[in-house]
């Protein structure tokens, strides 16, 4: 174990929708690590020390259609959490993380956002059951961290919208099946 550990601050956005009563999450494929994780990333100087600003900026970068929506907010799901130290697969060495999770809350149906997502994106819709018992792809350890942090786990998290998207079931499932190849490469 090294005496010096890098520190990193990260913000994540949880996007949870109901499709016929089944919870789906918009996740991000990380081809480098061969896993899926929540939308989000590392703090930059322009975030001015705010993990909420970090999460919002990462959301705009990773889910570009969200820029066209003004009626959403980010609600804190957790306080700031400490995670690690863990071995960094990308940089080598141990890293201690300070992170926070936020829920994307939409006042209207996310239908337009879902329709605007490109098939060339690294985003994928993942059923909650596939996050809790991974079968099709590797799931980031941060999913397990959120599951353990929230009383009642992922199932207790509120939805991003009160509207059930069963009428979009085929689009969400087809979108995910096209993206799954990226997760397995």
Secondary structure as UniProt FT lines:
FT   STRAND          6..14
FT   STRAND          16..19
FT   TURN            20..21
FT   STRAND          22..30
FT   TURN            31..34
FT   STRAND          35..42
FT   HELIX           45..47
FT   TURN            48..49
FT   HELIX           51..62
FT   HELIX           64..68
FT   STRAND          72..76
FT   STRAND          81..87
FT   TURN            89..91
FT   STRAND          94..106
FT   HELIX           111..116
FT   TURN            119..120
FT   STRAND          123..127
FT   HELIX           128..132
FT   STRAND          138..139
FT   HELIX           141..149
FT   TURN            151..152
FT   HELIX           154..156
FT   HELIX           166..168
FT   HELIX           169..184
//
